[in-house]
Amino acid sequence: MAEDFKGVNYYLNTPAVVAHDNRLKPNAKLFFGEIYSLANVYGDVYISNAALAQRYELTVDAASRLISQLVKYGYITIELHYKEGTKQVIKRSITVNPLPDK
């Protein structure tokens, strides 16, 4: 699946409030730009940690830690979608939260 991801065909958008948040690692800011741009283009964002890791030449664990930072600081929300009647995750949706006024 990761090899199918071609990335955003537009500029990455990273709002200043995210770009200047010193709690975030630089790659978390890039990830936010990717997610924010995908949300603006497609509405829903379903990109996996593996696809992000491949795109930025990171390990899946590193991508997971960066996504966790964005969740921790309230920039995104993750929702897992399960196969009916099971605990098997079939997809994960990422929602960009309203940005704080700073």
VOBA-1610 file (N, C-alpha, C; in pm, whole numbers, padded with zeros to 5 digits, always signed):
BEGIN
Met+00080-00120+00000Met+00000+00000+00000Met+00084+00126+00000Ala+00192+00126+00077Ala+00274+00246+00088Ala+00328+00289-00047Glu+00358+00193-00134Glu+00413+00229-00264Glu+00311+00297-00354Asp+00182+00286-00322Asp+00079+00352-00400Asp+00071+00501-00369Phe+00118+00542-00253Phe+00107+00682-00212Phe+00204+00767-00292Lys+00152+00868-00359Lys+00234+00956-00442Lys+00255+01092-00378Gly+00190+01116-00264Gly+00205+01244-00196Gly+00108+01347-00251Val+00116+01461-00195Val+00030+01572-00234Val+00087+01637-00359Asn+00002+01668-00454Asn+00046+01732-00576Asn+00038+01884-00564Tyr+00038+01933-00444Tyr+00031+02074-00416Tyr+00139+02107-00313Tyr+00147+02233-00277Tyr+00240+02273-00173Tyr+00194+02217-00039Leu+00291+02184+00046Leu+00256+02148+00182Leu+00223+02276+00257Asn+00116+02274+00332Asn+00075+02389+00412Asn+00105+02362+00557Thr+00186+02445+00617Thr+00212+02435+00760Thr+00183+02571+00821Pro+00070+02584+00888Pro+00036+02712+00950Pro+00144+02755+01050Ala+00159+02884+01068Ala+00264+02938+01154Ala+00256+02884+01296Val+00134+02865+01348Val+00120+02816+01485Val+00185+02678+01500Val+00181+02597+01397Val+00246+02466+01400Val+00396+02481+01372Ala+00430+02558+01272Ala+00571+02575+01235Ala+00655+02631+01348His+00596+02713+01433His+00670+02777+01541His+00649+02711+01677Asp+00583+02595+01679Asp+00562+02523+01804Asp+00689+02444+01836Asn+00768+02493+01928Asn+00896+02431+01961Asn+00884+02298+02035Arg+00763+02260+02072Arg+00744+02128+02133Arg+00752+02018+02028Leu+00728+02053+01903Leu+00726+01955+01795Leu+00863+01937+01732Lys+00895+01814+01697Lys+01016+01788+01621Lys+00993+01839+01478Pro+01102+01877+01409Pro+01086+01930+01273Pro+01008+01838+01179Asn+01032+01707+01187Asn+00959+01616+01098Asn+00811+01607+01134Ala+00776+01631+01260Ala+00633+01635+01297Ala+00566+01752+01226Lys+00637+01861+01212Lys+00584+01978+01142Lys+00564+01947+00993Leu+00657+01872+00935Leu+00640+01828+00796Leu+00521+01735+00782Phe+00509+01641+00876Phe+00395+01549+00873Phe+00264+01627+00881Phe+00260+01728+00968Phe+00138+01807+00978Phe+00109+01874+00845Gly+00212+01929+00781Gly+00193+01992+00650Gly+00136+01896+00548Glu+00184+01774+00549Glu+00134+01669+00458Glu-00012+01638+00489Ile-00042+01617+00616Ile-00178+01583+00658Ile-00273+01699+00630Tyr-00231+01819+00663Tyr-00314+01939+00642Tyr-00344+01956+00493Ser-00244+01937+00409Ser-00264+01952+00265Ser-00355+01843+00210Leu-00335+01719+00255Leu-00424+01610+00212Leu-00568+01639+00253Ala-00587+01689+00374Ala-00722+01723+00421Ala-00784+01832+00336Asn-00704+01931+00296Asn-00756+02039+00213Asn-00790+01993+00072Val-00717+01894+00022Val-00740+01845-00113Val-00849+01739-00118Tyr-00843+01641-00025Tyr-00931+01525-00032Tyr-01039+01523+00075Gly-01030+01607+00174Gly-01128+01606+00283Gly-01089+01509+00392Asp-01093+01381+00362Asp-01057+01278+00459Asp-00913+01235+00439Val-00846+01204+00548Val-00706+01163+00541Val-00694+01023+00600Tyr-00642+00931+00522Tyr-00628+00791+00564Tyr-00485+00741+00551Ile-00388+00828+00543Ile-00249+00788+00520Ile-00195+00710+00640Ser-00121+00605+00612Ser-00066+00520+00717Ser+00070+00572+00763Asn+00111+00525+00880Asn+00245+00558+00929Asn+00351+00504+00833Ala+00325+00387+00776Ala+00420+00327+00682Ala+00438+00415+00558Ala+00329+00471+00508Ala+00338+00557+00390Ala+00414+00685+00422Leu+00386+00743+00538Leu+00459+00864+00580Leu+00607+00833+00601Ala+00634+00718+00663Ala+00773+00679+00688Ala+00849+00663+00557Gln+00787+00599+00460Gln+00852+00579+00331Gln+00876+00714+00262Arg+00778+00800+00266Arg+00789+00930+00199Arg+00903+01013+00256Tyr+00924+01007+00387Tyr+01026+01088+00452Tyr+01150+01008+00494Glu+01159+00886+00444Glu+01275+00799+00468Glu+01304+00782+00617Leu+01200+00745+00689Leu+01207+00719+00832Leu+01161+00577+00860Thr+01181+00531+00982Thr+01124+00403+01021Thr+00976+00424+01055Val+00901+00316+01053Val+00759+00324+01090Val+00746+00367+01236Asp+00835+00320+01322Asp+00832+00360+01463Asp+00854+00511+01477Ala+00948+00566+01402Ala+00973+00711+01407Ala+00850+00787+01359Ala+00787+00741+01252Ala+00666+00805+01201Ala+00555+00800+01306Ser+00542+00688+01373Ser+00441+00673+01477Ser+00464+00771+01591Arg+00588+00791+01632Arg+00621+00886+01738Arg+00586+01030+01696Leu+00611+01062+01569Leu+00580+01197+01520Leu+00429+01221+01515Ile+00355+01121+01470Ile+00208+01131+01468Ile+00157+01146+01612Ser+00217+01071+01704Ser+00177+01079+01845Ser+00199+01219+01901Gln+00305+01286+01858Gln+00329+01424+01902Gln+00216+01515+01855Leu+00175+01499+01731Leu+00068+01583+01677Leu-00064+01559+01750Val-00087+01434+01791Val-00207+01402+01870Val-00193+01462+02009Lys-00078+01442+02072Lys-00054+01489+02209Lys-00079+01639+02222Tyr-00034+01716+02125Tyr-00047+01861+02133Tyr-00175+01913+02068Gly-00264+01822+02029Gly-00397+01860+01987Gly-00412+01908+01844Tyr-00312+01883+01760Tyr-00321+01929+01621Tyr-00405+01835+01534Ile-00404+01706+01567Ile-00482+01609+01491Ile-00553+01513+01586Thr-00656+01448+01533Thr-00727+01342+01605Thr-00725+01218+01517Ile-00702+01104+01579Ile-00700+00977+01508Ile-00825+00898+01544Glu-00891+00842+01443Glu-01005+00754+01466Glu-00979+00622+01393Leu-00988+00515+01469Leu-00969+00382+01410Leu-01104+00326+01370His-01108+00265+01253His-01229+00201+01200His-01204+00051+01201Tyr-01295-00022+01266Tyr-01277-00165+01285Tyr-01369-00247+01195Lys-01321-00366+01161Lys-01406-00461+01090Lys-01520-00496+01185Glu-01643-00496+01132Glu-01761-00515+01215Glu-01751-00642+01300Gly-01776-00624+01428Gly-01778-00736+01520Gly-01640-00786+01562Thr-01533-00714+01523Thr-01398-00757+01558Thr-01318-00638+01611Lys-01197-00668+01652Lys-01104-00562+01692Lys-01000-00538+01583Gln-01026-00588+01463Gln-00934-00572+01351Gln-00952-00433+01288Val-00843-00356+01288Val-00847-00222+01229Val-00843-00234+01077Ile-00940-00173+01011Ile-00941-00176+00864Ile-00888-00046+00805Lys-00901+00065+00879Lys-00841+00190+00836Lys-00838+00287+00952Arg-00759+00390+00933Arg-00745+00494+01034Arg-00771+00626+00964Ser-00857+00707+01023Ser-00880+00839+00967Ser-00815+00944+01058Ile-00759+01046+00994Ile-00693+01154+01065Ile-00772+01281+01038Thr-00807+01351+01144Thr-00879+01477+01134Thr-00789+01588+01185Val-00782+01696+01112Val-00708+01814+01156Val-00800+01893+01248Asn-00752+01917+01369Asn-00831+01992+01467Asn-00821+02142+01438Pro-00919+02218+01486Pro-00908+02364+01472Pro-00780+02412+01538Leu-00711+02502+01471Leu-00583+02550+01521Leu-00604+02657+01627Pro-00519+02655+01731Pro-00532+02757+01834Pro-00492+02894+01782Asp-00549+02997+01840Asp-00510+03134+01806Asp-00392+03172+01894Lys-00276+03188+01832Lys-00157+03227+01908Lys-00093+03345+01838
//
